[in-house]
Amino acid sequence: MIQAIVFLPLIGALIAGAVTLFGAHRRNPGGDEMDHSHDHAHDTHASDAHGHDDHGPVEPPAAGSRLAEIVTTALLLLSAALSWFVLVDVGFLHHDARVQLFTWIGSGDLVVNWTLRVDTLTAVMLVVVTTVSSLVHLYSIGYMHEDPNRPRFMAYLSLFTFAMLMLVTADNLVQLFFGWEGVGLASYLLIGFWFYKPSANAAAIKAFVVNRVGDFGFALGIFAIFALVGSTDFETIFASAPGLVGKTINFFGWQVDALTLTCLLLFMGAMGKSAQFLLHTWLPDAMEGPTPVSALIHAATMVTAGVFMVARLSPLFELSHTAQAVVMLVGATTAFFAATVGLVQNDIKRIVAYSTCSQLGYMFVAMGAGAYSVGMFHLFTHAFFKALLFLGSGSVIHAMHHEQDIRNMGGLKDKIPFTYVTMVIGTLALTGFPLTAGYFSKDAIIESAFVAHNPFALYGFLSTVIAAGLTSFYSWRLIFKTFHGEPHDRHHYDAAHESPWVMMVPLYILAAGSILAGFPFKELFAGHGVEEFFRESLKQNPHVIEEMHHIPAAIAFTPTLMMALGFLVSWLFYIRRPYIPVELANQHQMLYKFLLNKWYFDELYEVIFVRPTKWLGRFLWKKGDGFVIDGFGPDGVSARVLDVTRNVVKLQSGYLYHYAFAMLIGVAGLITWFMFGLGGQP
């Protein structure tokens, strides 16, 4: 069964990929896989705001496109159904399993078996990944129906899902790294799906490069573990972990604590994948991809990989208090930073994207507190309402003919009432409204930070509480400016209409999950049933869970108070007195621009990293390659040979007296050498 869950998406990706290639050959029977006639079309036909273009590079037959959509979606729905069955079987019936497929690598002491690990932590991730992905596949049938390249899109979606499933079922670090890099590749392909848009290409490259920075640290962490333990297998690592306490490792001449260094290097990879502070800059730009891509990346796959990895390696992090402190520091900073930036963004998808960045910070705060199951609880609930908000935003964009600026919207609740209701439900869950899924998981994180024995526990608690108020403000700002008030773009407003059923059904299911995914699972993730539910799949700190149930009532009520306060301020600013935000922005222009420009991180990185790198590259190109290598290397030698050859050729004039004169000079030289060179010898 586990093999089916993992490999069904891969089968779907291969079938959709075959349809894409078949369509390319149908369009260009001469043999080229790409029809380049569209290149000229782009010079005279601008693509629309959505990124579509009537002259896409590949246009498979309609029947082939429908086949790709149906096959990939059906296989993902089947995989999702099996995943829920596995969650019941593993989480409640305790039927953990390890399915070895084959030996992948055997080189000296390094032996890596390709094994599918199935425990409760894996089962939770299987449900999250396959459920959201199947709904995104279904939604994409309607959202991408005008795109001629939708078989390729569906193939990428399924490939993305397969890579994430390989990651969460990994039984060793090498296999996990395979899935880790697989989701990085798939995200690159999906973010840059509309590759004829320069902005999409730039965003895809940015995501790829920033993640390489984190992945470099992650790879070093894997190397360090192998050097310390002699294995990359999780069971061996976890069994050896207590023996690593107090050991040191040589790091550039310094003797540093082995566990701390290893955990920090591994967390560096999580910072890149999960877009944490300093390595977060790729996430907002990832909005250049189609909206279903945003939902899949932000809710179920790539950004959750870092959180899962820390939870999987909790036996290591639990032994390093310094590493836990860094995890909480980074997570709390991210939660606050992203929430402040989300206050002033105007692109509907970017607002939700910064919300994701902030919520991921919440999850890492829980990890730093030692409440790994609580962090996983928020990952589980967050998947439903964040996918709902992204797909709901896609429905709004679809209704507004691809308009994404909320300043050009307004009054849409009467035009698209069903989308409005689902977006409100997602917003209630995100802000932590009582009895929604987010209420139980987000409040549990704040409570875990309050009781944690971590040097940054107070900082984590205050940052997440403040972020809760900011999240409520900008989330309701999105709702009020999009769905309430007067329309700002009457032309698009008049043409607005509800999305087709194939797009609305996923919204209804996710809206139900945004409500129902909280209370029924509360005791399993954040209550007294944690040890029984997760058993050995997490190294939980039992004291944190116990102390969470004895915090003062005022502390427990604080997140709800901040949620209500954020709602009231947002209502005052954008419904009651909409002139206030404009006046505040004019009065505090420096602060407004600071937030609008995302704390100027892109500009800062441009000066510190991008420009020096470009200068170095140009210098090595012009001086190193052009002047030195080409000047003195093969190109230089060949140039000198050509110069000599040209001069020698000039001697071949074709005139007889020139040759006679040359022969005379040669004879004279020979006689002279004979007389003075040999004549003096006895």
GIURCOR-V46624 format. One record per residue. N is the residue number from 1. RES is the residue in three letters. SS is DSSP state (a for helix, b for strand, c for the rest). OMEGA is omega as a letter, one per 30 degrees, with the letter a starting at -180 (NA if undefined). Layout:
# GIURCOR-V46624
n = {N:N}
res = {RES:RES}
ss = {SS:SS}
omega = {OMEGA:OMEGA}
This chain:
# GIURCOR-V46624
n = {1:2:3:4:5:6:7:8:9:10:11:12:13:14:15:16:17:18:19:20:21:22:23:24:25:26:27:28:29:30:31:32:33:34:35:36:37:38:39:40:41:42:43:44:45:46:47:48:49:50:51:52:53:54:55:56:57:58:59:60:61:62:63:64:65:66:67:68:69:70:71:72:73:74:75:76:77:78:79:80:81:82:83:84:85:86:87:88:89:90:91:92:93:94:95:96:97:98:99:100:101:102:103:104:105:106:107:108:109:110:111:112:113:114:115:116:117:118:119:120:121:122:123:124:125:126:127:128:129:130:131:132:133:134:135:136:137:138:139:140:141:142:143:144:145:146:147:148:149:150:151:152:153:154:155:156:157:158:159:160:161:162:163:164:165:166:167:168:169:170:171:172:173:174:175:176:177:178:179:180:181:182:183:184:185:186:187:188:189:190:191:192:193:194:195:196:197:198:199:200:201:202:203:204:205:206:207:208:209:210:211:212:213:214:215:216:217:218:219:220:221:222:223:224:225:226:227:228:229:230:231:232:233:234:235:236:237:238:239:240:241:242:243:244:245:246:247:248:249:250:251:252:253:254:255:256:257:258:259:260:261:262:263:264:265:266:267:268:269:270:271:272:273:274:275:276:277:278:279:280:281:282:283:284:285:286:287:288:289:290:291:292:293:294:295:296:297:298:299:300:301:302:303:304:305:306:307:308:309:310:311:312:313:314:315:316:317:318:319:320:321:322:323:324:325:326:327:328:329:330:331:332:333:334:335:336:337:338:339:340:341:342:343:344:345:346:347:348:349:350:351:352:353:354:355:356:357:358:359:360:361:362:363:364:365:366:367:368:369:370:371:372:373:374:375:376:377:378:379:380:381:382:383:384:385:386:387:388:389:390:391:392:393:394:395:396:397:398:399:400:401:402:403:404:405:406:407:408:409:410:411:412:413:414:415:416:417:418:419:420:421:422:423:424:425:426:427:428:429:430:431:432:433:434:435:436:437:438:439:440:441:442:443:444:445:446:447:448:449:450:451:452:453:454:455:456:457:458:459:460:461:462:463:464:465:466:467:468:469:470:471:472:473:474:475:476:477:478:479:480:481:482:483:484:485:486:487:488:489:490:491:492:493:494:495:496:497:498:499:500:501:502:503:504:505:506:507:508:509:510:511:512:513:514:515:516:517:518:519:520:521:522:523:524:525:526:527:528:529:530:531:532:533:534:535:536:537:538:539:540:541:542:543:544:545:546:547:548:549:550:551:552:553:554:555:556:557:558:559:560:561:562:563:564:565:566:567:568:569:570:571:572:573:574:575:576:577:578:579:580:581:582:583:584:585:586:587:588:589:590:591:592:593:594:595:596:597:598:599:600:601:602:603:604:605:606:607:608:609:610:611:612:613:614:615:616:617:618:619:620:621:622:623:624:625:626:627:628:629:630:631:632:633:634:635:636:637:638:639:640:641:642:643:644:645:646:647:648:649:650:651:652:653:654:655:656:657:658:659:660:661:662:663:664:665:666:667:668:669:670:671:672:673:674:675:676:677:678:679:680:681:682}
res = {MET:ILE:GLN:ALA:ILE:VAL:PHE:LEU:PRO:LEU:ILE:GLY:ALA:LEU:ILE:ALA:GLY:ALA:VAL:THR:LEU:PHE:GLY:ALA:HIS:ARG:ARG:ASN:PRO:GLY:GLY:ASP:GLU:MET:ASP:HIS:SER:HIS:ASP:HIS:ALA:HIS:ASP:THR:HIS:ALA:SER:ASP:ALA:HIS:GLY:HIS:ASP:ASP:HIS:GLY:PRO:VAL:GLU:PRO:PRO:ALA:ALA:GLY:SER:ARG:LEU:ALA:GLU:ILE:VAL:THR:THR:ALA:LEU:LEU:LEU:LEU:SER:ALA:ALA:LEU:SER:TRP:PHE:VAL:LEU:VAL:ASP:VAL:GLY:PHE:LEU:HIS:HIS:ASP:ALA:ARG:VAL:GLN:LEU:PHE:THR:TRP:ILE:GLY:SER:GLY:ASP:LEU:VAL:VAL:ASN:TRP:THR:LEU:ARG:VAL:ASP:THR:LEU:THR:ALA:VAL:MET:LEU:VAL:VAL:VAL:THR:THR:VAL:SER:SER:LEU:VAL:HIS:LEU:TYR:SER:ILE:GLY:TYR:MET:HIS:GLU:ASP:PRO:ASN:ARG:PRO:ARG:PHE:MET:ALA:TYR:LEU:SER:LEU:PHE:THR:PHE:ALA:MET:LEU:MET:LEU:VAL:THR:ALA:ASP:ASN:LEU:VAL:GLN:LEU:PHE:PHE:GLY:TRP:GLU:GLY:VAL:GLY:LEU:ALA:SER:TYR:LEU:LEU:ILE:GLY:PHE:TRP:PHE:TYR:LYS:PRO:SER:ALA:ASN:ALA:ALA:ALA:ILE:LYS:ALA:PHE:VAL:VAL:ASN:ARG:VAL:GLY:ASP:PHE:GLY:PHE:ALA:LEU:GLY:ILE:PHE:ALA:ILE:PHE:ALA:LEU:VAL:GLY:SER:THR:ASP:PHE:GLU:THR:ILE:PHE:ALA:SER:ALA:PRO:GLY:LEU:VAL:GLY:LYS:THR:ILE:ASN:PHE:PHE:GLY:TRP:GLN:VAL:ASP:ALA:LEU:THR:LEU:THR:CYS:LEU:LEU:LEU:PHE:MET:GLY:ALA:MET:GLY:LYS:SER:ALA:GLN:PHE:LEU:LEU:HIS:THR:TRP:LEU:PRO:ASP:ALA:MET:GLU:GLY:PRO:THR:PRO:VAL:SER:ALA:LEU:ILE:HIS:ALA:ALA:THR:MET:VAL:THR:ALA:GLY:VAL:PHE:MET:VAL:ALA:ARG:LEU:SER:PRO:LEU:PHE:GLU:LEU:SER:HIS:THR:ALA:GLN:ALA:VAL:VAL:MET:LEU:VAL:GLY:ALA:THR:THR:ALA:PHE:PHE:ALA:ALA:THR:VAL:GLY:LEU:VAL:GLN:ASN:ASP:ILE:LYS:ARG:ILE:VAL:ALA:TYR:SER:THR:CYS:SER:GLN:LEU:GLY:TYR:MET:PHE:VAL:ALA:MET:GLY:ALA:GLY:ALA:TYR:SER:VAL:GLY:MET:PHE:HIS:LEU:PHE:THR:HIS:ALA:PHE:PHE:LYS:ALA:LEU:LEU:PHE:LEU:GLY:SER:GLY:SER:VAL:ILE:HIS:ALA:MET:HIS:HIS:GLU:GLN:ASP:ILE:ARG:ASN:MET:GLY:GLY:LEU:LYS:ASP:LYS:ILE:PRO:PHE:THR:TYR:VAL:THR:MET:VAL:ILE:GLY:THR:LEU:ALA:LEU:THR:GLY:PHE:PRO:LEU:THR:ALA:GLY:TYR:PHE:SER:LYS:ASP:ALA:ILE:ILE:GLU:SER:ALA:PHE:VAL:ALA:HIS:ASN:PRO:PHE:ALA:LEU:TYR:GLY:PHE:LEU:SER:THR:VAL:ILE:ALA:ALA:GLY:LEU:THR:SER:PHE:TYR:SER:TRP:ARG:LEU:ILE:PHE:LYS:THR:PHE:HIS:GLY:GLU:PRO:HIS:ASP:ARG:HIS:HIS:TYR:ASP:ALA:ALA:HIS:GLU:SER:PRO:TRP:VAL:MET:MET:VAL:PRO:LEU:TYR:ILE:LEU:ALA:ALA:GLY:SER:ILE:LEU:ALA:GLY:PHE:PRO:PHE:LYS:GLU:LEU:PHE:ALA:GLY:HIS:GLY:VAL:GLU:GLU:PHE:PHE:ARG:GLU:SER:LEU:LYS:GLN:ASN:PRO:HIS:VAL:ILE:GLU:GLU:MET:HIS:HIS:ILE:PRO:ALA:ALA:ILE:ALA:PHE:THR:PRO:THR:LEU:MET:MET:ALA:LEU:GLY:PHE:LEU:VAL:SER:TRP:LEU:PHE:TYR:ILE:ARG:ARG:PRO:TYR:ILE:PRO:VAL:GLU:LEU:ALA:ASN:GLN:HIS:GLN:MET:LEU:TYR:LYS:PHE:LEU:LEU:ASN:LYS:TRP:TYR:PHE:ASP:GLU:LEU:TYR:GLU:VAL:ILE:PHE:VAL:ARG:PRO:THR:LYS:TRP:LEU:GLY:ARG:PHE:LEU:TRP:LYS:LYS:GLY:ASP:GLY:PHE:VAL:ILE:ASP:GLY:PHE:GLY:PRO:ASP:GLY:VAL:SER:ALA:ARG:VAL:LEU:ASP:VAL:THR:ARG:ASN:VAL:VAL:LYS:LEU:GLN:SER:GLY:TYR:LEU:TYR:HIS:TYR:ALA:PHE:ALA:MET:LEU:ILE:GLY:VAL:ALA:GLY:LEU:ILE:THR:TRP:PHE:MET:PHE:GLY:LEU:GLY:GLY:GLN:PRO}
ss = {c:a:a:a:a:a:a:a:a:a:a:a:a:a:a:a:a:a:a:a:a:a:a:a:a:a:a:c:c:c:c:c:c:c:c:c:a:a:a:a:a:a:a:a:c:c:c:c:c:c:c:c:c:c:c:c:c:c:c:c:c:a:a:a:a:a:a:a:a:a:a:a:a:a:a:a:a:a:a:a:a:a:a:a:a:a:a:a:a:a:a:a:c:c:c:c:b:b:b:b:b:b:b:b:b:b:b:c:c:b:b:b:b:b:b:b:b:b:c:a:a:a:a:a:a:a:a:a:a:a:a:a:a:a:a:a:a:a:a:a:a:a:a:c:c:c:c:c:c:a:a:a:a:a:a:a:a:a:a:a:a:a:a:a:a:a:a:a:c:b:c:b:a:a:a:a:a:a:a:a:a:a:a:a:a:a:a:a:a:a:a:c:c:c:c:c:c:a:a:a:a:a:a:a:a:a:a:a:a:a:a:a:a:a:a:a:a:a:a:a:a:a:a:a:a:a:a:a:a:c:c:c:b:a:a:a:a:a:a:a:a:a:a:a:c:c:c:b:b:b:b:c:c:b:b:b:b:a:a:a:a:a:a:a:a:a:a:a:a:a:a:a:a:c:c:c:c:c:c:c:a:a:a:a:a:a:a:a:c:c:a:a:a:a:a:a:a:a:a:c:c:a:a:a:a:a:a:a:a:a:a:a:c:a:a:a:a:c:c:c:a:a:a:a:a:a:a:a:a:a:a:a:a:a:a:a:a:a:a:a:a:a:c:c:c:c:b:a:a:a:a:a:a:a:a:a:a:a:a:a:a:a:a:a:a:a:a:a:c:c:c:a:a:a:a:a:a:a:a:a:a:a:a:a:a:a:a:a:a:a:a:a:a:a:a:a:a:a:a:c:c:c:c:c:b:a:a:a:c:c:c:a:a:a:c:c:a:a:a:a:a:a:a:a:a:a:a:a:a:a:a:c:c:c:c:c:a:a:a:a:a:a:a:a:a:a:a:a:a:a:a:c:c:c:c:c:a:a:a:a:a:a:a:a:a:a:a:a:a:a:a:a:a:a:a:a:a:a:a:a:a:a:a:c:c:c:c:c:c:a:a:a:a:a:a:c:c:c:c:c:a:a:a:a:a:a:a:a:a:a:a:a:a:a:a:a:c:c:a:a:a:a:a:a:a:a:c:c:c:a:a:a:a:a:a:a:a:c:c:c:c:a:a:a:a:a:a:a:c:c:c:c:a:a:a:a:a:a:a:a:a:a:a:a:a:a:a:a:a:a:a:a:a:a:a:a:c:c:a:a:a:a:a:a:a:a:a:c:a:a:a:a:a:a:a:a:c:a:a:a:a:a:a:a:a:a:a:a:a:a:a:a:a:a:a:a:a:a:a:a:a:a:a:a:a:a:a:a:a:a:a:a:c:a:a:a:a:a:a:a:a:a:a:a:a:a:a:a:a:a:a:c:c:c:c:a:a:a:a:a:a:a:a:a:a:a:a:a:a:a:a:a:a:a:a:a:a:a:c:c:c:c}
omega = {a:l:l:a:a:a:l:l:l:l:l:l:l:l:l:l:l:l:l:l:l:l:l:l:l:a:a:a:l:l:l:a:a:l:a:l:a:a:l:a:a:l:a:a:l:l:a:a:a:a:l:l:a:a:l:a:a:l:l:l:a:l:l:l:l:l:a:a:a:a:a:a:a:l:l:l:l:l:l:l:l:a:l:l:l:l:l:a:a:a:a:a:l:l:l:a:l:a:l:a:l:l:a:a:l:a:a:l:a:l:a:l:l:a:l:a:a:l:a:l:l:a:l:a:l:l:a:a:a:l:a:a:l:l:l:l:a:l:a:l:l:a:a:a:l:a:a:a:a:l:l:l:l:l:l:l:a:l:l:a:l:a:l:l:l:a:a:l:a:l:l:a:l:l:l:l:l:l:l:l:l:l:l:l:a:l:l:a:a:l:l:a:l:a:l:l:l:a:l:l:a:a:l:l:l:l:a:a:a:l:l:l:l:a:l:l:l:l:l:l:l:l:a:l:l:l:a:a:a:a:l:l:a:a:l:a:a:l:a:a:a:l:l:a:l:l:l:l:a:a:a:l:l:l:a:l:a:a:a:a:a:a:l:l:l:l:l:l:l:l:l:a:a:l:l:a:a:l:a:a:a:a:l:l:l:l:l:l:l:a:l:l:l:a:a:a:a:a:a:a:a:a:l:a:a:l:l:a:l:l:l:a:a:l:l:a:a:a:a:a:l:l:l:l:l:l:l:l:a:a:a:l:l:a:a:a:a:l:l:l:a:a:a:a:a:l:a:a:l:l:l:l:l:l:l:a:l:a:l:l:l:a:a:l:l:l:l:l:a:l:a:l:l:l:l:l:l:l:a:a:a:a:a:a:l:l:l:a:l:l:l:l:l:l:l:l:l:a:a:l:l:l:a:a:a:l:l:a:l:l:a:a:l:a:a:a:a:l:l:a:a:l:l:l:l:l:l:l:a:a:l:l:a:l:l:a:a:l:a:a:a:l:l:l:l:l:l:l:a:a:a:l:a:a:a:a:l:l:l:l:a:a:a:l:l:l:l:l:l:l:l:a:a:l:l:l:l:a:a:a:a:a:a:l:a:l:l:l:a:a:l:l:a:a:a:l:a:a:l:a:a:l:a:a:l:l:l:a:l:l:l:l:l:l:a:a:a:a:a:a:a:a:a:a:a:a:a:l:a:a:l:a:a:l:a:a:l:l:a:l:a:a:a:a:a:a:l:a:a:l:l:a:a:l:a:a:a:l:l:l:l:l:a:l:l:l:a:l:l:l:l:a:a:l:a:a:a:l:a:a:l:l:l:l:l:a:a:a:a:l:a:l:l:l:a:l:l:l:l:l:l:l:l:l:l:a:a:a:a:a:l:l:l:l:l:l:l:l:l:l:a:a:a:a:a:a:a:a:a:a:a:a:a:a:l:l:a:l:l:l:l:l:l:a:l:a:l:a:a:l:a:a:a:l:a:a:l:l:l:l:l:l:l:l:l:l:l:l:a:a:l:l:a:a:a:a:a:a:a:a:l:NA}
